[in-house]
Amino acid sequence: MNKFRLFTLTSMAMIAFAGNSLLCRAALKDTDIDAASFTTVRLISAAAVLWLLLGKRRGGGTASGNWPSAIALFVYAAGFSFAYVSLPAATGALLLFAAVQATMMGYGFWTGERLHHLQLIGVLLAFGGLVGLLLPGLSAPPLLGSVVMCIAGVAWGIYSLRGRNAFDPSLVTTGNFLRAAPLSVAMSLWMSKGVSFDFAGYGYAVASGGLASGIGYAVWYMVLPKLKATHAATLQLSVPIFAALGAVLILGEAITPRLLFASFAILGGIFLVLCTQSKVDLSHD
């Protein structure tokens, strides 16, 4: 795979991931679809697309996965949708990404990894940015939505940690989506009194699941073997940026000074941790 194709496909994957935030926020803000229905349609659409792509792949393969990972995936998807009932797209993407990275870094520290001086500065910078974003004030995001999005991020972090050593991530992801879909159907049935049928909203959910999630993950797993682990993690810093740009250009959201400064602090802190980790790993080779 040449560098131009690698760059193009990687950019497509990052834009697709950011697109989930834009599609979800647009659906829950501008249509009458409810969060439970959005989650269900998204997961079913993603499972269907991944299963179809898996069937057309060379060598085929059987979807694998496991129930603990599927439950983490379901908690992420549900929390993601319910948080976007009140959160702006850019803020939600930033909170989600920060929670995912905090979960994965926290696991590394808990299992014996030690932070070097620059990494510690990065963690403190990112944490300070998160606190600054959530402090009470006129431009502070809704607290409940912020907490729910952080829970979604922790769930996605757990899901990522559980799947990072998978022999074939596409097989595992397909199996987990196939397991998570019926969980979301059960949630929708349980919350059926709040269900709203809206064809436009369902269209957003299908696009989020089939395109942004299903095809997005397929493309990402295609390029992931070509990337160093630290480079892959660093590239994901672009997702909240793409989401913020889309929120301004497509959804007409305003980027407040608070969000801007918090973004620089959180993303800059995480970047510092990742880059320092890369140098440490190289020094041990």
C-alpha positions in Angstrom: 0.0 0.0 0.0 1.6 3.3 -1.1 1.8 6.3 1.2 -0.9 8.3 -0.7 -3.4 5.5 -0.5 -2.5 4.9 3.2 -3.1 8.6 4.0 -6.3 8.7 2.0 -7.8 5.6 3.7 -6.7 6.7 7.1 -8.2 10.1 6.7 -11.5 8.5 5.5 -11.6 6.3 8.6 -11.0 9.3 11.0 -13.7 11.4 9.2 -16.1 8.4 9.4 -15.5 8.2 13.2 -16.1 11.9 13.5 -19.2 11.5 11.4 -20.8 9.4 14.0 -20.9 12.4 16.4 -22.3 14.7 13.7 -25.0 12.2 12.5 -26.1 11.3 16.0 -26.3 14.9 17.1 -28.1 16.0 14.0 -30.7 13.1 14.3 -31.4 13.8 18.0 -31.5 17.6 17.5 -33.3 18.0 14.2 -35.6 14.9 14.0 -38.0 13.1 16.3 -36.1 9.9 16.7 -35.3 8.9 20.3 -31.9 7.9 21.6 -32.8 4.2 22.1 -34.1 3.8 18.6 -31.0 5.6 17.1 -28.8 3.2 19.0 -30.7 0.1 17.8 -30.8 1.1 14.2 -27.1 2.1 14.3 -25.9 -1.2 15.8 -28.1 -3.3 13.5 -26.9 -1.4 10.4 -23.3 -1.7 11.4 -23.7 -5.4 12.1 -25.3 -6.0 8.8 -22.7 -4.1 6.8 -19.8 -5.7 8.6 -21.3 -9.2 8.1 -21.8 -8.5 4.4 -18.2 -7.2 4.1 -16.9 -10.2 5.9 -18.7 -12.5 3.5 -17.1 -10.8 0.5 -13.6 -10.8 2.0 -11.0 -13.1 0.6 -10.8 -16.2 2.6 -14.1 -15.4 4.2 -14.1 -16.1 7.9 -16.5 -16.6 10.7 -17.5 -13.7 13.0 -16.2 -14.3 16.5 -16.3 -11.8 19.5 -17.6 -12.4 23.0 -20.3 -11.2 25.3 -18.3 -9.1 27.7 -16.9 -7.1 24.8 -20.4 -6.9 23.2 -21.8 -5.5 26.4 -19.1 -2.9 26.6 -19.9 -2.0 22.9 -23.6 -1.7 23.7 -22.9 0.5 26.8 -20.8 2.8 24.6 -23.3 3.0 21.8 -26.3 3.7 24.2 -24.4 6.2 26.3 -23.2 7.9 23.1 -26.7 8.4 21.8 -28.3 9.5 25.1 -25.5 12.0 25.8 -26.0 13.6 22.4 -29.6 14.4 23.3 -28.1 17.5 25.1 -24.4 17.8 24.1 -23.1 19.7 21.1 -21.3 17.5 18.6 -17.8 19.0 19.2 -18.0 18.8 23.0 -19.3 15.3 23.0 -16.5 14.1 20.7 -13.9 15.7 22.9 -15.3 14.2 26.1 -15.7 10.8 24.5 -12.1 10.8 23.2 -10.7 12.0 26.5 -12.5 9.3 28.5 -11.4 6.6 26.1 -7.7 7.7 26.4 -8.0 8.1 30.1 -9.3 4.6 30.5 -6.6 3.1 28.4 -3.8 5.1 30.0 -5.2 4.3 33.5 -5.2 0.6 32.7 -1.6 0.9 31.6 -0.6 2.6 34.8 -2.6 0.0 36.9 -0.8 -2.9 35.2 2.7 -1.5 36.0 3.5 1.2 33.4 5.1 4.2 35.0 4.7 7.8 33.8 7.8 9.8 32.9 8.1 13.5 33.6 6.8 14.7 30.3 4.0 12.1 30.4 3.0 13.3 33.8 2.9 16.9 32.5 0.7 15.7 29.6 -1.7 13.9 32.0 -2.0 16.9 34.2 -2.5 19.2 31.2 -5.3 17.0 29.8 -7.0 16.6 33.2 -6.8 20.4 33.7 -8.4 20.9 30.3 -11.2 18.5 31.2 -11.9 20.1 34.5 -11.9 23.5 32.8 -14.4 22.3 30.3 -16.8 21.0 32.9 -16.6 23.8 35.5 -19.9 25.6 36.0 -20.6 28.6 33.8 -22.7 29.9 31.0 -20.7 28.0 28.4 -20.3 24.7 30.4 -21.8 21.7 28.7 -24.8 20.0 30.4 -23.5 18.0 33.3 -25.7 14.9 32.9 -24.9 14.6 29.2 -21.2 15.0 30.0 -21.2 12.3 32.6 -23.1 9.9 30.3 -20.6 10.6 27.5 -17.7 9.9 29.8 -19.3 6.6 30.7 -19.6 5.8 27.0 -15.9 6.7 26.6 -14.9 4.4 29.5 -17.0 1.6 27.9 -15.3 2.1 24.6 -11.9 2.2 26.3 -12.7 -1.2 27.9 -13.8 -2.5 24.6 -10.6 -1.4 22.9 -8.4 -2.9 25.6 -10.2 -6.2 25.4 -9.8 -6.3 21.6 -6.3 -5.0 21.1 -4.7 -8.4 20.9 -7.3 -9.9 18.6 -5.9 -12.1 15.9 -8.4 -10.7 13.3 -10.1 -7.4 14.6 -12.6 -7.4 11.8 -13.9 -10.9 12.7 -14.1 -9.9 16.4 -15.8 -6.5 15.7 -18.4 -8.2 13.5 -19.2 -10.7 16.1 -19.5 -8.1 18.8 -21.8 -5.9 16.8 -24.0 -9.0 16.0 -24.2 -9.6 19.8 -24.7 -6.0 20.8 -27.6 -5.5 18.3 -30.2 -7.7 20.2 -29.2 -5.9 23.4 -30.2 -2.6 21.9 -33.4 -4.1 20.6 -34.2 -5.2 24.1 -33.5 -1.7 25.3 -35.8 -0.2 22.7 -38.6 -2.6 23.7 -38.2 -1.7 27.3 -38.3 2.0 26.5 -41.0 1.6 23.9 -43.2 4.3 25.4 -40.6 6.9 24.4 -40.2 5.6 20.8 -40.7 8.1 18.1 -40.9 7.0 14.4 -39.1 9.5 12.2 -37.9 8.4 8.7 -35.2 11.1 8.6 -33.9 10.1 12.0 -33.8 6.5 11.0 -31.9 7.6 7.9 -29.3 9.3 10.0 -29.0 6.2 12.2 -28.5 3.9 9.2 -25.8 6.2 7.9 -24.1 6.3 11.3 -24.2 2.5 11.6 -23.7 1.4 8.0 -21.3 4.0 6.7 -19.6 5.8 9.6 -19.4 2.6 11.8 -19.5 -0.4 9.5 -17.4 0.9 6.6 -15.4 3.2 8.9 -14.2 0.2 10.9 -13.6 -1.9 7.8 -11.3 0.8 6.4 -9.6 1.4 9.7 -8.7 -2.3 10.2 -7.4 -2.3 6.6 -4.8 0.3 7.3 -4.1 -0.5 11.0 -1.5 -3.2 10.2 0.4 -0.6 8.2 0.7 1.8 11.1 2.8 1.7 14.2 0.7 1.5 17.3 1.7 4.9 18.6 1.1 6.5 15.2 -2.4 4.9 15.1 -3.2 6.3 18.6 -1.8 9.7 17.6 -3.8 9.8 14.4 -7.0 9.4 16.4 -6.4 12.8 17.9 -7.8 14.1 14.7 -11.3 12.7 15.3 -12.4 15.5 17.8 -10.9 18.1 15.4 -12.9 16.7 12.4 -16.0 16.6 14.6 -15.5 20.2 15.7 -15.0 21.4 12.1 -18.1 19.5 11.0 -20.1 20.8 13.9 -19.3 24.4 12.8 -19.7 23.9 9.0 -22.6 21.5 8.9 -24.5 21.8 12.2 -23.9 25.5 12.7 -22.5 25.1 16.2 -20.4 27.8 17.8 -16.9 27.0 19.1 -16.7 28.7 22.5 -13.3 30.0 23.9 -13.8 27.5 26.8 -14.1 24.5 24.3 -11.2 25.8 22.3 -8.8 26.1 25.2 -10.0 22.8 26.7 -9.4 21.1 23.3 -5.8 22.4 23.1 -5.1 21.3 26.7 -6.7 17.8 26.4 -5.5 16.9 22.9 -2.1 18.5 23.6 -1.7 16.6 26.8 -2.6 13.3 25.3 -0.3 14.0 22.3 2.5 14.6 24.8 1.9 11.3 26.6 1.7 9.3 23.3 4.9 10.9 21.8 6.8 10.4 25.0 5.7 6.8 25.1 6.9 6.3 21.6 10.4 7.6 22.5 10.5 5.4 25.6 9.5 2.3 23.6 12.2 3.1 21.0 14.9 3.5 23.7 14.1 0.0 25.0 14.4 -1.7 21.6 
